[in-house]
Amino acid sequence: MIRLFGILTGLVFTLVVLVAFVTGAYTAATEEATPHAPYEHPRDIDFSFDGPFGKWDTQQLQRGYKVYKEVCAACHGLKYVAFRDLAQLGYSEAQVKALAAEWQVPGIDPDTGEATMRAGEPTDYFPSPYPNNVAAAAANNNAIPPDLSLITKARGDGSNYVASLLTGYQEPSAELLAEFPEVAPAQGLYHNVYFPNLNLAMAPPLTSDGQVTYDDGTEATIEQMSTDVAAFLTWTAEPKMQIRKQTGVWFLGFLLFATILAYLSYKQIWAGMKPKKRKD
């Protein structure tokens, strides 16, 4: 009786799954697709860290940090990055201390015990520009700016996406508006050809060449600044990328060496031991 009940239960379950599959397949095949306004895929940018042998360009990372500090930090935080991590960008210990001191971070007044702001120290993490999400939404047309620590990991083709998005602001064409009138930016929104919804709440952060002055003398065009800050945000998301790639190359080399060694050992030890012929 129990076996019969189990068989019936399995048949019912299988029938339900089959009906759901057929219904879903029929709906997908017959439902008219809702047309969506086309958006452009991120540009393919040649970064120094691309590929299995890619390495960080520390000069570019330093330039990207400056773009973040002077442009992006007004709205976006880096809550998973500590100031001491900037040593990986080629800064000395003294430079890291000086860079950290340029920021104001939450602290406690030792005399009164009240919350206050103090100069940053290498052990501190990058502060958020807003005290909470309510304040962030109020200052950005009800949109909360995302933290950028892991943004290139959270977006497909992250490095290319960030660099492309920063250069993708433009007015929608008359042809696009005629076919998709809903893409006309509402008040407080901006049209961006690389954003899937085409309109986003973030105003163009890079508005003109020379917005940032690079210490190494590189010309700060919008294209250059967008690429540099994208590289910097790739580093914040994957600071161990270069070490991981170098480790992988050595590991693959070791496996290749071990494979060759095993084959030569086989040839040396077993190749001469032919199986004896069977006598009938």
PyMOL commands that set and color helices and strands:
alter all, ss='L'
color gray80, all
select helices_A, chain A and resi 2-30+58-70+72-74+83-89+93-101+133-139+151-154+158-166+174-179+181-183+222-237+241-269
alter helices_A, ss='H'
color red, helices_A
select strands_A, chain A and resi 104-108+115-119+190-191+199-200
alter strands_A, ss='S'
color yellow, strands_A
deselect
rebuild
show_as cartoon
